[in-house]
């Protein structure tokens, strides 16, 4: 498992292609995506704290990395919320989708089985950010002001290091753990596809 293979995994390639084809100049679509990003990032630090709590005392490396990652992710949900506000929208206009909840909710069960499973979820979202968000931020600025695209910019700048750090942790896992991490990686990508699909289904015709 290396960076190149992860960034160009078949499922990741499909997600990137689908993501780039979405109608991002449509305010409803972009606002809805920001709202769903807010909902799942609200649980990022909670997942990391939960994983740290379930980590064996013998695995100090993963425990410490989880704690550091909490500080790095702190407040990212509020950035998405603020972008939404600067678009003139409120979170109440965009309830959490079933697909969004399905993407993050199962992670708590997976963590109970093995805290290392969270690495698959982390790797999927961080690798996806590396593949898309820097270019995506420039595209958004053609339509929206920079004070409504900060969520994308922050992740475009931060996430390359996070992918490398996740891979370092995964290399320390045994083969069975790595298999389960990849299953979680692929499941997260699939659920992200469904989120985009559900947002599209709710987009007004005009």
N, C-alpha and C positions, 0 to 999 in steps of 0.2 A: 504494500500500500504506500504510494508516494503522492506528492502534490499533483503532478501532471495527470496521473490516473484518476484522481479524485475530481479535479477541475474539469476533466473531459470525459467523465463517466457518461455512458449512453443516456441514462435518465436525466443527468444534469444538463446535457446538451439539449435534450428535448424541452426541459423546463426553460432554459435560457431562450431558446427559439420562440417558445410560446409567450414568454414574458415580454420579449421585445416587440411582438406583434400586437400587443394590446393597445387600446385607444387612449394613450396617456394624456392626450390633449383634451380629453373629455373630463371636465371637472368632477362630475359625479363618480366616474370610475376611479380617478386618482384619489378623491376624498374617501371613497369606500375602502380602497386599498390601504390608505393611511390608518383608517379606523381599525381595520383588521390587524394591521401591524401593531397598533397600540394594544389591542387585546392580547395578542400572544406574547409581546415583549413585557407586558405587565407581569408575566409569570417567569421570566428569564432568571431573575435573581432568586426567586423562590425555589425554582428547580435546582439551581446551583447550591443553594443552602441545604436543600433536602438531600442532594447527592453527597455533599460534604458530611452531613449528619449520619448517613448510612455507610460511609466509607470506613473500612477497617482501619484500626489504629496502626497497622503495619504498612499501610499505603499512604505514607506522609506526602509523597509527591503529588498524587491526585488530590488529596485533601487540601494542600496548600494552593494548588493551581485553581481549585474551585473557589477558594476564598478570594484570591486575586481577581479572578474573573467576575466575581460579584461586584467588586468595586469598579471594574471597567464597564459593566453593563448598567450601573446605577443611573436611573433617570432617563434612560433611552425611551421608555414608554411616554414620558412627559414631553419629550421632543416631538414625537409623532402627534401628540395631542395639541401642542402649540402650533405645529404646521397646519393642522386642521382648522384651528381657530383663525389663523392668518388667511386662510382661504374663505373665511366668512361662514364656516360650518361648525356644527357642534357634534359631539360624539353621540348624542341622543338620536341624531338623524340616521345613524348607521349601527344598528344592533349587531352584536357578535353573531357571526354565521355559525351554523352547525359544523361546517367543515373546518373552520378556524379552531373551534373548541376541540374537535376530534384530533387536530394536529398536535396540540400541546397537552391535552388532558391525559392521554395515555402514557406520557413520559413519567408521571409520578408512579404509575404501576411498574414501568420498566426499571426505574431507579430502585424500587424495593427489591426487585429480582437481582439486580446488580447495578450499583451506581455508575459503573463504566458505560452502561447502555446509553446514558445521556450524551456521550461523545458522538454518537451517530446523528442525533438531532442537532447538536452544535455544529458538527462538520458540514451537514447539509446546508444550513442557513448561512454559515460563514463563507463556505466555498461559493455558494450562489451569489453572495454579495461581492466577492472578488471578481467573479465572471461578469457581473452586470452593472454594479451601482456607480462606478466612476463615470462610465459612458452614459448611463441613465441620468445621472445628475445634470450633465451638460444638456441632454435632450429636454429635461424638465424645465430648465432655465429659459428655453425658447418660448414657453407658455406661461410659467409661473414665476413669481418673485423669489429671490433667494431666501426670504424669511418664511417661506412655505415649503422649502425643500431641504431643511436642515437634517431631518431624519435620514434621508438618503446620503447626504454629504458626510455625516458623522460615520456611518457604516462603511462608506466607500473608503474613508481614510483609515479606519481602525481595523477592519477585518482581515487584511492580509496576514498580519502577525498572528491573529487568532487561529487561522487555519494551520499554520506551522506548529503552533503550540498544541493544538488538538492532535495533530499527527504524531507529535513526540509522545503524548500520553498513550495513544493507541498502540504505538510500537512496543510499549511496555506490557500490553495485555497479552494473554494467552490466546491460542488460535480459536478456541470456542468463544471467547469474549469478542474477538475481532469479527467473527462471523455474525454475532448478534448486533454489534455496532453497525455493520454494513446493512443489516436488515432494517435497523432503525433509520439509517441514512436514506435508504431507498423509500421507506414508508413516508418519511417526512417530505421528500421531494414529491411523491405522489399526492399527498394531502395538499401541498402548496398548489399543485396543478388544479385540484378541485376547488380551492379557494378562488383562484382566478376565474374558473368556470362559473362559480356561483355568483360572483360579483357581476359578471357579464350578463347572467340571466336576470339580474335585478336592474340592469341599466335601462333607463327609459328609452323608448324608440327615438325620440327627438332630443 
